[in-house]
Amino acid sequence: MSPGDTLDLYVHSVAATVLLQVYRLGWYGGVGGRLVAALPGIRGGIQPRCTGRTSGAVACPWRVSTWLIVPTG
């Protein structure tokens, strides 16, 4: 992903709303990752079952729960 790209985020939860925390993974001096966004009040809910597990490829017909524009930093 590049800065300015849109990252679709999908939530599967029994809760009506969730706090979604997005981390960028990396070394960062041994810290292992850094929080880039905290999105409160994201709609939860049960998503449909995924299919195709026997073939190795998994398809999930989930709806996008929210999205995040990749920051420049």
ZIQUI-V214121 format. One record per backbone hydrogen bond with DSSP energy under -1.0 kcal/mol. CO is the residue of the C=O (numbers start at 1). NH is the residue of the N-H. If there is no record, write none. Layout:
CO|NH  CO|NH
This chain:
2|5  5|70  7|68  9|65  9|66  13|45  16|44  18|42  20|39  22|36  22|37  24|34  27|30  27|32  28|31  32|26  34|24  37|22  39|20  42|18  45|13  51|59  59|51  60|62  66|9  68|7  70|4
